């Protein structure tokens, strides 16, 4: 069955609102439940794994932003390449998820050991292109894992409803 969907309300920003998509059952972002007083309260669909994957996606997004900033400044005299230690930041984020601590911004640092051009800039487009490709692959993997986790959760909810 196909139908016209309101793309902006479904998170498809930038797409034509009247574009025709295959209509699928809508995935609830938040479920409402009644508490003892009869009032509705929010119950979010989240698991530890989905929170960990969310942190992973946040870190890969930040890695893409840092790499993009480096690429944008390739012609800026005196600009120094910045980077982040993804693995160390991921370990810190996972420890935060386990302890329930709030997430923090990753540490960004100047990258040493790169060839400096006469204008003082040390950005290498080849290096940044590889970093960007790696970060994009990580992001796509994270999205696939998160989609699978939410599918698993929804399957469990629908199995209980039958």
C-alpha angles and dihedrals in degrees: 000000000000129000142160112272129196097243096193092058091050097052098260095128115183096025123114109270093222096051114128117238133175104267116234130176109282115251111229114236094191129018122209121220132182116243125207094280093055094250121128118247130184121257114187123212102233137132132189089257093051089050090050092049089048089055089048090053091048091053094047089049090052090048089053090049093051092048091047091051090052091050092047090054098049091116097039109113113237095011114148121210114249128203146162135228099243096189094050092046090049091053090050091048092050091050088051092051090049093050095039092241120153116261119254134205113271119252111260117199140176111265114235130205099044125130111264117216121219091264090059095252117130102183114133113201091202092054093045092047090055091046091050093049090049092049092048091051090050090050094050090049091050092050091051091050093048092048090051092049093051091046089054091050093048091047089055091049092049092046089056091050093057 
